[in-house]
């Protein structure tokens, strides 16, 4: 049996070219924070901030329901971002 771990389980999500041309990962992270999500931006880890747009999502300590709810909340901020111009 492998014990449940609270760290080290991550998923990298990148913004496609169409979305990243309209909004930065940092702008999306600010929106996400307003609805209770913490998004770790890829641009904050890159030497060239526009080169890598997306998020590192941690899920080790989350239940399946929490992951589903978080994904739905993240999806809720994307429609407005698709309509923006960068």
HTML snippet that shows the backbone in 3Dmol.js (N, CA, C, O; Angstrom):
<script src="https://3Dmol.org/build/3Dmol-min.js"></script>
<div id="view" style="width:600px;height:400px;position:relative"></div>
<script>
const pdb = `
ATOM      1  N   UNK A   1       0.849  -1.182   0.000  1.00  0.00           N
ATOM      2  CA  UNK A   1       0.000   0.000   0.000  1.00  0.00           C
ATOM      3  C   UNK A   1       0.894   1.245   0.000  1.00  0.00           C
ATOM      4  O   UNK A   1       1.841   1.343   0.780  1.00  0.00           O
ATOM      5  N   UNK A   2       0.586   2.160  -0.859  1.00  0.00           N
ATOM      6  CA  UNK A   2       1.329   3.416  -0.930  1.00  0.00           C
ATOM      7  C   UNK A   2       0.580   4.448  -0.097  1.00  0.00           C
ATOM      8  O   UNK A   2      -0.596   4.704  -0.352  1.00  0.00           O
ATOM      9  N   UNK A   3       1.236   5.043   0.888  1.00  0.00           N
ATOM     10  CA  UNK A   3       0.545   6.029   1.726  1.00  0.00           C
ATOM     11  C   UNK A   3       0.244   7.305   0.950  1.00  0.00           C
ATOM     12  O   UNK A   3       0.984   7.691   0.044  1.00  0.00           O
ATOM     13  N   UNK A   4      -0.853   7.945   1.323  1.00  0.00           N
ATOM     14  CA  UNK A   4      -1.242   9.215   0.701  1.00  0.00           C
ATOM     15  C   UNK A   4      -0.218  10.279   1.063  1.00  0.00           C
ATOM     16  O   UNK A   4       0.171  10.403   2.225  1.00  0.00           O
ATOM     17  N   UNK A   5       0.215  11.044   0.075  1.00  0.00           N
ATOM     18  CA  UNK A   5       1.173  12.117   0.299  1.00  0.00           C
ATOM     19  C   UNK A   5       0.517  13.455   0.032  1.00  0.00           C
ATOM     20  O   UNK A   5      -0.346  13.573  -0.838  1.00  0.00           O
ATOM     21  N   UNK A   6       0.928  14.460   0.781  1.00  0.00           N
ATOM     22  CA  UNK A   6       0.343  15.787   0.659  1.00  0.00           C
ATOM     23  C   UNK A   6       1.134  16.699  -0.275  1.00  0.00           C
ATOM     24  O   UNK A   6       0.720  17.834  -0.514  1.00  0.00           O
ATOM     25  N   UNK A   7       2.260  16.231  -0.807  1.00  0.00           N
ATOM     26  CA  UNK A   7       3.094  17.063  -1.677  1.00  0.00           C
ATOM     27  C   UNK A   7       3.551  16.275  -2.889  1.00  0.00           C
ATOM     28  O   UNK A   7       3.530  15.044  -2.885  1.00  0.00           O
ATOM     29  N   UNK A   8       3.961  16.984  -3.918  1.00  0.00           N
ATOM     30  CA  UNK A   8       4.620  16.342  -5.038  1.00  0.00           C
ATOM     31  C   UNK A   8       3.753  15.874  -6.177  1.00  0.00           C
ATOM     32  O   UNK A   8       4.285  15.376  -7.169  1.00  0.00           O
ATOM     33  N   UNK A   9       2.457  16.004  -6.090  1.00  0.00           N
ATOM     34  CA  UNK A   9       1.579  15.600  -7.181  1.00  0.00           C
ATOM     35  C   UNK A   9       1.119  16.877  -7.881  1.00  0.00           C
ATOM     36  O   UNK A   9       0.360  17.670  -7.325  1.00  0.00           O
ATOM     37  N   UNK A  10       1.593  17.056  -9.111  1.00  0.00           N
ATOM     38  CA  UNK A  10       1.300  18.284  -9.840  1.00  0.00           C
ATOM     39  C   UNK A  10       0.908  17.984 -11.272  1.00  0.00           C
ATOM     40  O   UNK A  10       1.262  16.950 -11.838  1.00  0.00           O
ATOM     41  N   UNK A  11       0.178  18.907 -11.828  1.00  0.00           N
ATOM     42  CA  UNK A  11      -0.225  18.850 -13.225  1.00  0.00           C
ATOM     43  C   UNK A  11       0.144  20.184 -13.854  1.00  0.00           C
ATOM     44  O   UNK A  11      -0.206  21.240 -13.326  1.00  0.00           O
ATOM     45  N   UNK A  12       0.848  20.145 -14.979  1.00  0.00           N
ATOM     46  CA  UNK A  12       1.184  21.361 -15.702  1.00  0.00           C
ATOM     47  C   UNK A  12       0.113  21.608 -16.762  1.00  0.00           C
ATOM     48  O   UNK A  12      -0.177  20.739 -17.585  1.00  0.00           O
ATOM     49  N   UNK A  13      -0.460  22.793 -16.728  1.00  0.00           N
ATOM     50  CA  UNK A  13      -1.488  23.195 -17.687  1.00  0.00           C
ATOM     51  C   UNK A  13      -0.962  24.415 -18.429  1.00  0.00           C
ATOM     52  O   UNK A  13      -0.618  25.417 -17.801  1.00  0.00           O
ATOM     53  N   UNK A  14      -0.893  24.346 -19.743  1.00  0.00           N
ATOM     54  CA  UNK A  14      -0.420  25.491 -20.523  1.00  0.00           C
ATOM     55  C   UNK A  14      -1.579  26.140 -21.269  1.00  0.00           C
ATOM     56  O   UNK A  14      -2.526  25.474 -21.686  1.00  0.00           O
ATOM     57  N   UNK A  15      -1.478  27.448 -21.424  1.00  0.00           N
ATOM     58  CA  UNK A  15      -2.482  28.183 -22.180  1.00  0.00           C
ATOM     59  C   UNK A  15      -2.187  28.012 -23.659  1.00  0.00           C
ATOM     60  O   UNK A  15      -1.030  28.077 -24.072  1.00  0.00           O
ATOM     61  N   UNK A  16      -3.217  27.797 -24.457  1.00  0.00           N
ATOM     62  CA  UNK A  16      -2.986  27.691 -25.896  1.00  0.00           C
ATOM     63  C   UNK A  16      -2.660  29.070 -26.457  1.00  0.00           C
ATOM     64  O   UNK A  16      -2.847  30.082 -25.782  1.00  0.00           O
ATOM     65  N   UNK A  17      -2.175  29.106 -27.685  1.00  0.00           N
ATOM     66  CA  UNK A  17      -1.715  30.357 -28.295  1.00  0.00           C
ATOM     67  C   UNK A  17      -2.827  31.399 -28.372  1.00  0.00           C
ATOM     68  O   UNK A  17      -2.587  32.585 -28.144  1.00  0.00           O
ATOM     69  N   UNK A  18      -4.028  30.964 -28.688  1.00  0.00           N
ATOM     70  CA  UNK A  18      -5.157  31.896 -28.809  1.00  0.00           C
ATOM     71  C   UNK A  18      -5.451  32.570 -27.476  1.00  0.00           C
ATOM     72  O   UNK A  18      -5.637  33.786 -27.429  1.00  0.00           O
ATOM     73  N   UNK A  19      -5.496  31.804 -26.396  1.00  0.00           N
ATOM     74  CA  UNK A  19      -5.798  32.378 -25.087  1.00  0.00           C
ATOM     75  C   UNK A  19      -4.625  33.197 -24.558  1.00  0.00           C
ATOM     76  O   UNK A  19      -4.830  34.284 -24.018  1.00  0.00           O
ATOM     77  N   UNK A  20      -3.398  32.694 -24.702  1.00  0.00           N
ATOM     78  CA  UNK A  20      -2.252  33.436 -24.174  1.00  0.00           C
ATOM     79  C   UNK A  20      -1.990  34.726 -24.948  1.00  0.00           C
ATOM     80  O   UNK A  20      -1.301  35.612 -24.444  1.00  0.00           O
ATOM     81  N   UNK A  21      -2.528  34.846 -26.161  1.00  0.00           N
ATOM     82  CA  UNK A  21      -2.433  36.108 -26.899  1.00  0.00           C
ATOM     83  C   UNK A  21      -3.377  37.156 -26.323  1.00  0.00           C
ATOM     84  O   UNK A  21      -3.194  38.352 -26.548  1.00  0.00           O
ATOM     85  N   UNK A  22      -4.379  36.710 -25.585  1.00  0.00           N
ATOM     86  CA  UNK A  22      -5.387  37.621 -25.038  1.00  0.00           C
ATOM     87  C   UNK A  22      -5.179  37.957 -23.567  1.00  0.00           C
ATOM     88  O   UNK A  22      -5.520  39.056 -23.129  1.00  0.00           O
ATOM     89  N   UNK A  23      -4.625  37.025 -22.802  1.00  0.00           N
ATOM     90  CA  UNK A  23      -4.504  37.231 -21.353  1.00  0.00           C
ATOM     91  C   UNK A  23      -3.290  36.458 -20.844  1.00  0.00           C
ATOM     92  O   UNK A  23      -2.949  35.403 -21.378  1.00  0.00           O
ATOM     93  N   UNK A  24      -2.645  36.985 -19.817  1.00  0.00           N
ATOM     94  CA  UNK A  24      -1.478  36.308 -19.241  1.00  0.00           C
ATOM     95  C   UNK A  24      -1.914  35.340 -18.146  1.00  0.00           C
ATOM     96  O   UNK A  24      -3.009  35.446 -17.594  1.00  0.00           O
ATOM     97  N   UNK A  25      -1.032  34.403 -17.853  1.00  0.00           N
ATOM     98  CA  UNK A  25      -1.326  33.479 -16.757  1.00  0.00           C
ATOM     99  C   UNK A  25      -1.416  34.222 -15.429  1.00  0.00           C
ATOM    100  O   UNK A  25      -2.181  33.833 -14.546  1.00  0.00           O
ATOM    101  N   UNK A  26      -0.644  35.279 -15.289  1.00  0.00           N
ATOM    102  CA  UNK A  26      -0.690  36.063 -14.043  1.00  0.00           C
ATOM    103  C   UNK A  26      -2.033  36.769 -13.875  1.00  0.00           C
ATOM    104  O   UNK A  26      -2.555  36.846 -12.763  1.00  0.00           O
ATOM    105  N   UNK A  27      -2.597  37.284 -14.968  1.00  0.00           N
ATOM    106  CA  UNK A  27      -3.921  37.912 -14.896  1.00  0.00           C
ATOM    107  C   UNK A  27      -4.987  36.885 -14.528  1.00  0.00           C
ATOM    108  O   UNK A  27      -5.893  37.172 -13.745  1.00  0.00           O
ATOM    109  N   UNK A  28      -4.874  35.701 -15.092  1.00  0.00           N
ATOM    110  CA  UNK A  28      -5.823  34.636 -14.733  1.00  0.00           C
ATOM    111  C   UNK A  28      -5.651  34.216 -13.278  1.00  0.00           C
ATOM    112  O   UNK A  28      -6.635  33.904 -12.607  1.00  0.00           O
ATOM    113  N   UNK A  29      -4.427  34.204 -12.785  1.00  0.00           N
ATOM    114  CA  UNK A  29      -4.184  33.840 -11.384  1.00  0.00           C
ATOM    115  C   UNK A  29      -4.829  34.838 -10.434  1.00  0.00           C
ATOM    116  O   UNK A  29      -5.335  34.458  -9.379  1.00  0.00           O
ATOM    117  N   UNK A  30      -4.812  36.121 -10.809  1.00  0.00           N
ATOM    118  CA  UNK A  30      -5.465  37.147  -9.990  1.00  0.00           C
ATOM    119  C   UNK A  30      -6.971  36.900  -9.946  1.00  0.00           C
ATOM    120  O   UNK A  30      -7.587  36.976  -8.883  1.00  0.00           O
ATOM    121  N   UNK A  31      -7.554  36.609 -11.091  1.00  0.00           N
ATOM    122  CA  UNK A  31      -8.990  36.288 -11.130  1.00  0.00           C
ATOM    123  C   UNK A  31      -9.308  35.047 -10.304  1.00  0.00           C
ATOM    124  O   UNK A  31     -10.287  35.012  -9.558  1.00  0.00           O
ATOM    125  N   UNK A  32      -8.473  34.044 -10.450  1.00  0.00           N
ATOM    126  CA  UNK A  32      -8.694  32.790  -9.733  1.00  0.00           C
ATOM    127  C   UNK A  32      -8.647  33.005  -8.222  1.00  0.00           C
ATOM    128  O   UNK A  32      -9.424  32.410  -7.475  1.00  0.00           O
ATOM    129  N   UNK A  33      -7.736  33.852  -7.788  1.00  0.00           N
ATOM    130  CA  UNK A  33      -7.631  34.125  -6.353  1.00  0.00           C
ATOM    131  C   UNK A  33      -8.923  34.708  -5.803  1.00  0.00           C
ATOM    132  O   UNK A  33      -9.290  34.440  -4.658  1.00  0.00           O
ATOM    133  N   UNK A  34      -9.612  35.501  -6.610  1.00  0.00           N
ATOM    134  CA  UNK A  34     -10.876  36.119  -6.185  1.00  0.00           C
ATOM    135  C   UNK A  34     -11.978  35.082  -5.958  1.00  0.00           C
ATOM    136  O   UNK A  34     -12.948  35.354  -5.251  1.00  0.00           O
ATOM    137  N   UNK A  35     -11.832  33.900  -6.553  1.00  0.00           N
ATOM    138  CA  UNK A  35     -12.826  32.846  -6.348  1.00  0.00           C
ATOM    139  C   UNK A  35     -12.256  31.691  -5.518  1.00  0.00           C
ATOM    140  O   UNK A  35     -12.785  30.580  -5.526  1.00  0.00           O
ATOM    141  N   UNK A  36     -11.164  31.980  -4.802  1.00  0.00           N
ATOM    142  CA  UNK A  36     -10.634  31.016  -3.845  1.00  0.00           C
ATOM    143  C   UNK A  36      -9.651  29.996  -4.374  1.00  0.00           C
ATOM    144  O   UNK A  36      -9.376  29.006  -3.697  1.00  0.00           O
ATOM    145  N   UNK A  37      -9.109  30.209  -5.572  1.00  0.00           N
ATOM    146  CA  UNK A  37      -8.118  29.287  -6.123  1.00  0.00           C
ATOM    147  C   UNK A  37      -6.731  29.924  -6.071  1.00  0.00           C
ATOM    148  O   UNK A  37      -6.589  31.137  -6.224  1.00  0.00           O
ATOM    149  N   UNK A  38      -5.725  29.105  -5.855  1.00  0.00           N
ATOM    150  CA  UNK A  38      -4.340  29.562  -5.909  1.00  0.00           C
ATOM    151  C   UNK A  38      -3.694  28.882  -7.106  1.00  0.00           C
ATOM    152  O   UNK A  38      -3.569  27.658  -7.146  1.00  0.00           O
ATOM    153  N   UNK A  39      -3.284  29.693  -8.084  1.00  0.00           N
ATOM    154  CA  UNK A  39      -2.638  29.164  -9.281  1.00  0.00           C
ATOM    155  C   UNK A  39      -1.179  29.594  -9.286  1.00  0.00           C
ATOM    156  O   UNK A  39      -0.879  30.785  -9.194  1.00  0.00           O
ATOM    157  N   UNK A  40      -0.283  28.641  -9.393  1.00  0.00           N
ATOM    158  CA  UNK A  40       1.146  28.928  -9.481  1.00  0.00           C
ATOM    159  C   UNK A  40       1.479  29.069 -10.964  1.00  0.00           C
ATOM    160  O   UNK A  40       1.406  28.100 -11.720  1.00  0.00           O
ATOM    161  N   UNK A  41       1.843  30.280 -11.372  1.00  0.00           N
ATOM    162  CA  UNK A  41       2.046  30.567 -12.785  1.00  0.00           C
ATOM    163  C   UNK A  41       3.377  30.033 -13.304  1.00  0.00           C
ATOM    164  O   UNK A  41       4.392  30.065 -12.609  1.00  0.00           O
ATOM    165  N   UNK A  42       3.349  29.544 -14.534  1.00  0.00           N
ATOM    166  CA  UNK A  42       4.580  29.099 -15.178  1.00  0.00           C
ATOM    167  C   UNK A  42       5.462  30.287 -15.529  1.00  0.00           C
ATOM    168  O   UNK A  42       6.688  30.187 -15.479  1.00  0.00           O
ATOM    169  N   UNK A  43       4.842  31.419 -15.887  1.00  0.00           N
ATOM    170  CA  UNK A  43       5.639  32.582 -16.276  1.00  0.00           C
ATOM    171  C   UNK A  43       6.514  33.086 -15.141  1.00  0.00           C
ATOM    172  O   UNK A  43       7.580  33.650 -15.385  1.00  0.00           O
ATOM    173  N   UNK A  44       6.080  32.892 -13.912  1.00  0.00           N
ATOM    174  CA  UNK A  44       6.898  33.337 -12.780  1.00  0.00           C
ATOM    175  C   UNK A  44       8.121  32.447 -12.576  1.00  0.00           C
ATOM    176  O   UNK A  44       9.030  32.804 -11.827  1.00  0.00           O
ATOM    177  N   UNK A  45       8.148  31.299 -13.232  1.00  0.00           N
ATOM    178  CA  UNK A  45       9.271  30.368 -13.122  1.00  0.00           C
ATOM    179  C   UNK A  45      10.192  30.423 -14.342  1.00  0.00           C
ATOM    180  O   UNK A  45      11.239  29.774 -14.352  1.00  0.00           O
ATOM    181  N   UNK A  46       9.816  31.188 -15.367  1.00  0.00           N
ATOM    182  CA  UNK A  46      10.560  31.213 -16.624  1.00  0.00           C
ATOM    183  C   UNK A  46      11.405  32.479 -16.737  1.00  0.00           C
ATOM    184  O   UNK A  46      11.042  33.526 -16.200  1.00  0.00           O
ATOM    185  N   UNK A  47      12.513  32.378 -17.427  1.00  0.00           N
ATOM    186  CA  UNK A  47      13.374  33.545 -17.654  1.00  0.00           C
ATOM    187  C   UNK A  47      12.669  34.576 -18.531  1.00  0.00           C
ATOM    188  O   UNK A  47      12.809  35.779 -18.313  1.00  0.00           O
ATOM    189  N   UNK A  48      11.916  34.108 -19.514  1.00  0.00           N
ATOM    190  CA  UNK A  48      11.125  34.991 -20.374  1.00  0.00           C
ATOM    191  C   UNK A  48       9.660  34.747 -20.037  1.00  0.00           C
ATOM    192  O   UNK A  48       9.110  33.697 -20.372  1.00  0.00           O
ATOM    193  N   UNK A  49       9.025  35.713 -19.375  1.00  0.00           N
ATOM    194  CA  UNK A  49       7.692  35.479 -18.820  1.00  0.00           C
ATOM    195  C   UNK A  49       6.633  35.151 -19.863  1.00  0.00           C
ATOM    196  O   UNK A  49       5.681  34.438 -19.546  1.00  0.00           O
ATOM    197  N   UNK A  50       6.757  35.640 -21.089  1.00  0.00           N
ATOM    198  CA  UNK A  50       5.744  35.326 -22.101  1.00  0.00           C
ATOM    199  C   UNK A  50       6.010  33.988 -22.773  1.00  0.00           C
ATOM    200  O   UNK A  50       5.162  33.486 -23.511  1.00  0.00           O
ATOM    201  N   UNK A  51       7.167  33.412 -22.527  1.00  0.00           N
ATOM    202  CA  UNK A  51       7.515  32.153 -23.195  1.00  0.00           C
ATOM    203  C   UNK A  51       6.664  30.990 -22.699  1.00  0.00           C
ATOM    204  O   UNK A  51       6.250  30.143 -23.491  1.00  0.00           O
ATOM    205  N   UNK A  52       6.402  30.944 -21.407  1.00  0.00           N
ATOM    206  CA  UNK A  52       5.653  29.832 -20.817  1.00  0.00           C
ATOM    207  C   UNK A  52       4.460  30.398 -20.070  1.00  0.00           C
ATOM    208  O   UNK A  52       4.609  30.998 -19.005  1.00  0.00           O
ATOM    209  N   UNK A  53       3.283  30.207 -20.630  1.00  0.00           N
ATOM    210  CA  UNK A  53       2.056  30.691 -20.016  1.00  0.00           C
ATOM    211  C   UNK A  53       1.219  29.495 -19.579  1.00  0.00           C
ATOM    212  O   UNK A  53       0.867  28.643 -20.394  1.00  0.00           O
ATOM    213  N   UNK A  54       0.909  29.439 -18.306  1.00  0.00           N
ATOM    214  CA  UNK A  54       0.099  28.355 -17.782  1.00  0.00           C
ATOM    215  C   UNK A  54       0.261  28.248 -16.283  1.00  0.00           C
ATOM    216  O   UNK A  54       0.637  29.208 -15.611  1.00  0.00           O
ATOM    217  N   UNK A  55      -0.028  27.066 -15.770  1.00  0.00           N
ATOM    218  CA  UNK A  55      -0.063  26.876 -14.325  1.00  0.00           C
ATOM    219  C   UNK A  55       0.503  25.528 -13.919  1.00  0.00           C
ATOM    220  O   UNK A  55       0.475  24.561 -14.680  1.00  0.00           O
ATOM    221  N   UNK A  56       1.010  25.493 -12.713  1.00  0.00           N
ATOM    222  CA  UNK A  56       1.389  24.248 -12.074  1.00  0.00           C
ATOM    223  C   UNK A  56       0.335  24.007 -10.996  1.00  0.00           C
ATOM    224  O   UNK A  56       0.285  24.722  -9.995  1.00  0.00           O
ATOM    225  N   UNK A  57      -0.496  23.006 -11.206  1.00  0.00           N
ATOM    226  CA  UNK A  57      -1.603  22.721 -10.294  1.00  0.00           C
ATOM    227  C   UNK A  57      -1.231  21.558  -9.388  1.00  0.00           C
ATOM    228  O   UNK A  57      -0.938  20.460  -9.862  1.00  0.00           O
ATOM    229  N   UNK A  58      -1.243  21.800  -8.090  1.00  0.00           N
ATOM    230  CA  UNK A  58      -0.965  20.744  -7.127  1.00  0.00           C
ATOM    231  C   UNK A  58      -2.261  20.088  -6.678  1.00  0.00           C
ATOM    232  O   UNK A  58      -3.263  20.762  -6.442  1.00  0.00           O
ATOM    233  N   UNK A  59      -2.228  18.759  -6.561  1.00  0.00           N
ATOM    234  CA  UNK A  59      -3.460  18.070  -6.177  1.00  0.00           C
ATOM    235  C   UNK A  59      -3.246  16.911  -5.205  1.00  0.00           C
ATOM    236  O   UNK A  59      -4.174  16.136  -4.971  1.00  0.00           O
ATOM    237  N   UNK A  60      -2.074  16.775  -4.645  1.00  0.00           N
ATOM    238  CA  UNK A  60      -1.775  15.626  -3.788  1.00  0.00           C
ATOM    239  C   UNK A  60      -2.701  15.517  -2.582  1.00  0.00           C
ATOM    240  O   UNK A  60      -3.143  14.419  -2.244  1.00  0.00           O
ATOM    241  N   UNK A  61      -2.995  16.616  -1.943  1.00  0.00           N
ATOM    242  CA  UNK A  61      -3.816  16.568  -0.738  1.00  0.00           C
ATOM    243  C   UNK A  61      -5.296  16.760  -0.990  1.00  0.00           C
ATOM    244  O   UNK A  61      -6.070  16.904  -0.043  1.00  0.00           O
ATOM    245  N   UNK A  62      -5.704  16.765  -2.247  1.00  0.00           N
ATOM    246  CA  UNK A  62      -7.093  17.051  -2.594  1.00  0.00           C
ATOM    247  C   UNK A  62      -7.865  15.763  -2.879  1.00  0.00           C
ATOM    248  O   UNK A  62      -7.336  14.805  -3.443  1.00  0.00           O
ATOM    249  N   UNK A  63      -9.124  15.777  -2.473  1.00  0.00           N
ATOM    250  CA  UNK A  63     -10.002  14.650  -2.787  1.00  0.00           C
ATOM    251  C   UNK A  63     -10.475  14.775  -4.233  1.00  0.00           C
ATOM    252  O   UNK A  63     -10.316  15.824  -4.857  1.00  0.00           O
ATOM    253  N   UNK A  64     -11.051  13.712  -4.753  1.00  0.00           N
ATOM    254  CA  UNK A  64     -11.590  13.752  -6.116  1.00  0.00           C
ATOM    255  C   UNK A  64     -12.634  14.854  -6.252  1.00  0.00           C
ATOM    256  O   UNK A  64     -12.674  15.551  -7.267  1.00  0.00           O
ATOM    257  N   UNK A  65     -13.479  15.016  -5.237  1.00  0.00           N
ATOM    258  CA  UNK A  65     -14.506  16.070  -5.285  1.00  0.00           C
ATOM    259  C   UNK A  65     -13.873  17.458  -5.286  1.00  0.00           C
ATOM    260  O   UNK A  65     -14.337  18.347  -6.000  1.00  0.00           O
ATOM    261  N   UNK A  66     -12.820  17.655  -4.495  1.00  0.00           N
ATOM    262  CA  UNK A  66     -12.144  18.952  -4.466  1.00  0.00           C
ATOM    263  C   UNK A  66     -11.490  19.261  -5.816  1.00  0.00           C
ATOM    264  O   UNK A  66     -11.509  20.406  -6.268  1.00  0.00           O
ATOM    265  N   UNK A  67     -10.919  18.255  -6.448  1.00  0.00           N
ATOM    266  CA  UNK A  67     -10.301  18.442  -7.765  1.00  0.00           C
ATOM    267  C   UNK A  67     -11.367  18.823  -8.786  1.00  0.00           C
ATOM    268  O   UNK A  67     -11.169  19.743  -9.580  1.00  0.00           O
ATOM    269  N   UNK A  68     -12.487  18.124  -8.766  1.00  0.00           N
ATOM    270  CA  UNK A  68     -13.581  18.411  -9.693  1.00  0.00           C
ATOM    271  C   UNK A  68     -14.112  19.825  -9.484  1.00  0.00           C
ATOM    272  O   UNK A  68     -14.334  20.555 -10.450  1.00  0.00           O
ATOM    273  N   UNK A  69     -14.312  20.209  -8.240  1.00  0.00           N
ATOM    274  CA  UNK A  69     -14.807  21.550  -7.915  1.00  0.00           C
ATOM    275  C   UNK A  69     -13.791  22.610  -8.343  1.00  0.00           C
ATOM    276  O   UNK A  69     -14.174  23.631  -8.914  1.00  0.00           O
ATOM    277  N   UNK A  70     -12.519  22.385  -8.079  1.00  0.00           N
ATOM    278  CA  UNK A  70     -11.477  23.337  -8.477  1.00  0.00           C
ATOM    279  C   UNK A  70     -11.406  23.502  -9.985  1.00  0.00           C
ATOM    280  O   UNK A  70     -11.255  24.618 -10.482  1.00  0.00           O
ATOM    281  N   UNK A  71     -11.512  22.404 -10.712  1.00  0.00           N
ATOM    282  CA  UNK A  71     -11.489  22.466 -12.181  1.00  0.00           C
ATOM    283  C   UNK A  71     -12.683  23.252 -12.711  1.00  0.00           C
ATOM    284  O   UNK A  71     -12.546  24.025 -13.660  1.00  0.00           O
ATOM    285  N   UNK A  72     -13.845  23.061 -12.107  1.00  0.00           N
ATOM    286  CA  UNK A  72     -15.044  23.799 -12.530  1.00  0.00           C
ATOM    287  C   UNK A  72     -14.885  25.285 -12.236  1.00  0.00           C
ATOM    288  O   UNK A  72     -15.291  26.123 -13.042  1.00  0.00           O
ATOM    289  N   UNK A  73     -14.305  25.617 -11.103  1.00  0.00           N
ATOM    290  CA  UNK A  73     -14.091  27.023 -10.764  1.00  0.00           C
ATOM    291  C   UNK A  73     -13.074  27.660 -11.707  1.00  0.00           C
ATOM    292  O   UNK A  73     -13.250  28.799 -12.140  1.00  0.00           O
ATOM    293  N   UNK A  74     -12.019  26.928 -12.019  1.00  0.00           N
ATOM    294  CA  UNK A  74     -11.028  27.434 -12.975  1.00  0.00           C
ATOM    295  C   UNK A  74     -11.683  27.654 -14.345  1.00  0.00           C
ATOM    296  O   UNK A  74     -11.457  28.682 -14.984  1.00  0.00           O
ATOM    297  N   UNK A  75     -12.474  26.710 -14.783  1.00  0.00           N
ATOM    298  CA  UNK A  75     -13.158  26.834 -16.076  1.00  0.00           C
ATOM    299  C   UNK A  75     -14.094  28.044 -16.104  1.00  0.00           C
ATOM    300  O   UNK A  75     -14.317  28.629 -17.164  1.00  0.00           O
ATOM    301  N   UNK A  76     -14.637  28.417 -14.959  1.00  0.00           N
ATOM    302  CA  UNK A  76     -15.589  29.529 -14.912  1.00  0.00           C
ATOM    303  C   UNK A  76     -14.955  30.878 -15.246  1.00  0.00           C
ATOM    304  O   UNK A  76     -15.668  31.796 -15.652  1.00  0.00           O
ATOM    305  N   UNK A  77     -13.642  31.026 -15.088  1.00  0.00           N
ATOM    306  CA  UNK A  77     -12.997  32.304 -15.387  1.00  0.00           C
ATOM    307  C   UNK A  77     -12.484  32.387 -16.829  1.00  0.00           C
ATOM    308  O   UNK A  77     -12.064  33.455 -17.273  1.00  0.00           O
ATOM    309  N   UNK A  78     -12.514  31.285 -17.549  1.00  0.00           N
ATOM    310  CA  UNK A  78     -11.949  31.269 -18.895  1.00  0.00           C
ATOM    311  C   UNK A  78     -12.806  31.946 -19.971  1.00  0.00           C
ATOM    312  O   UNK A  78     -12.234  32.586 -20.854  1.00  0.00           O
ATOM    313  N   UNK A  79     -14.133  31.845 -19.954  1.00  0.00           N
ATOM    314  CA  UNK A  79     -14.911  32.496 -21.016  1.00  0.00           C
ATOM    315  C   UNK A  79     -14.637  33.996 -21.143  1.00  0.00           C
ATOM    316  O   UNK A  79     -14.484  34.494 -22.259  1.00  0.00           O
ATOM    317  N   UNK A  80     -14.573  34.718 -20.039  1.00  0.00           N
ATOM    318  CA  UNK A  80     -14.297  36.152 -20.103  1.00  0.00           C
ATOM    319  C   UNK A  80     -12.888  36.413 -20.629  1.00  0.00           C
ATOM    320  O   UNK A  80     -12.664  37.379 -21.358  1.00  0.00           O
ATOM    321  N   UNK A  81     -11.943  35.555 -20.260  1.00  0.00           N
ATOM    322  CA  UNK A  81     -10.568  35.722 -20.724  1.00  0.00           C
ATOM    323  C   UNK A  81     -10.466  35.528 -22.228  1.00  0.00           C
ATOM    324  O   UNK A  81      -9.654  36.185 -22.880  1.00  0.00           O
ATOM    325  N   UNK A  82     -11.266  34.650 -22.783  1.00  0.00           N
ATOM    326  CA  UNK A  82     -11.252  34.421 -24.231  1.00  0.00           C
ATOM    327  C   UNK A  82     -11.688  35.646 -25.021  1.00  0.00           C
ATOM    328  O   UNK A  82     -11.307  35.817 -26.179  1.00  0.00           O
ATOM    329  N   UNK A  83     -12.495  36.501 -24.383  1.00  0.00           N
ATOM    330  CA  UNK A  83     -13.018  37.697 -25.062  1.00  0.00           C
ATOM    331  C   UNK A  83     -12.109  38.910 -24.916  1.00  0.00           C
ATOM    332  O   UNK A  83     -12.315  39.914 -25.598  1.00  0.00           O
ATOM    333  N   UNK A  84     -11.111  38.840 -24.044  1.00  0.00           N
ATOM    334  CA  UNK A  84     -10.218  39.973 -23.775  1.00  0.00           C
ATOM    335  C   UNK A  84      -9.195  40.154 -24.888  1.00  0.00           C
ATOM    336  O   UNK A  84      -8.956  39.270 -25.710  1.00  0.00           O
ATOM    337  N   UNK A  85      -8.616  41.323 -24.871  1.00  0.00           N
ATOM    338  CA  UNK A  85      -7.423  41.530 -25.702  1.00  0.00           C
ATOM    339  C   UNK A  85      -6.276  41.824 -24.753  1.00  0.00           C
ATOM    340  O   UNK A  85      -6.445  42.509 -23.745  1.00  0.00           O
ATOM    341  N   UNK A  86      -5.091  41.291 -25.093  1.00  0.00           N
ATOM    342  CA  UNK A  86      -3.935  41.431 -24.201  1.00  0.00           C
ATOM    343  C   UNK A  86      -3.455  42.860 -24.133  1.00  0.00           C
ATOM    344  O   UNK A  86      -2.490  43.155 -23.428  1.00  0.00           O
TER     345      UNK A  86
END
`;
const viewer = $3Dmol.createViewer("view");
viewer.addModel(pdb, "pdb");
viewer.setStyle({}, {cartoon: {color: "spectrum"}});
viewer.zoomTo();
viewer.render();
</script>
